[in-house]
Amino acid sequence: MNVDTARVLSPLRAATGIVVLTALFALGGCGLITRPAPPPAASSAADNEPEPPPPEADTATAQPPEDWQALDQDTGPQPPPVVTQAPAAPPPPPEDLWQRLRTHFSLPDVDNARVERELHWYATHEAYMQRVADRARPYLYYIVEQLAARNMPVDFALLPIVESAYDPFAYSRGRAAGLWQFIPSTGKRFDLRQNWWYDGRRDVAASTRAALDYLQYLHNKFDGNWLLALAAYNSGSGAVRYAIRKNERRGKPTDFWHLDLPRETRAYVPRLLAVRDL
């Protein structure tokens, strides 16, 4: 080999050596250069059992988990479940107003010839009583409710039958007007305005308020005796008070049935009791 050939081969040998060293290092990284294995860990009898092979994934029949829908939902706070309640029972049918009156009458029952006489008249005038009942239809419930609110006898809901036959425009020869037949002076005393345009005695709500106020006033005046209060409503408290004092001087009873009252008043209280009994 001449000198020129040696000059050419020297770089080739050097390059060849570099390539060989690189290949050796690469083979060592693949496992030609072995490392010591770690010491075996303590194992139980179950660990010595051979592990089962992993299940083969069948992509054709693979099914999502049963709770896959829950996995798709938001796991944040959820609203409370809606509880469906059974529909409420329908309300009971409305109570018959006349039946309500019959079961709540509280004035005393009286076996008296004057009551029997008035009861016979009403019982033999059925057409008249039917007209009065029809006329009372727009007002009776309101009056019963007002009496119940004051804890007064509901028997007084029948008093307009005796007073005006339930005609709010009734007008008597004594200048009494309305359902409750107030005369002008008594109406003004119980705040019933009366002028050219308006007469509170014919106003059903206003006159009912005034009539119940008046009856309560008389009830207190006569020591809680409703029959004497009714007599005074018809003839005035002065006439009833005079009759009581007269019987006291003579040593006679002072209940309504023994008082010497005007003829109209003597029939007035029995008339209400007869309508109640009817």
Helices and strands as residue ranges (DSSP letters): H 3-27, I 28-32, H 68-72, H 97-104, H 113-123, H 126-136, H 140-150, G 154-158, H 159-164, H 184-189, G 200-202, H 204-221, H 226-235, H 237-250, G 256-258, H 263-277
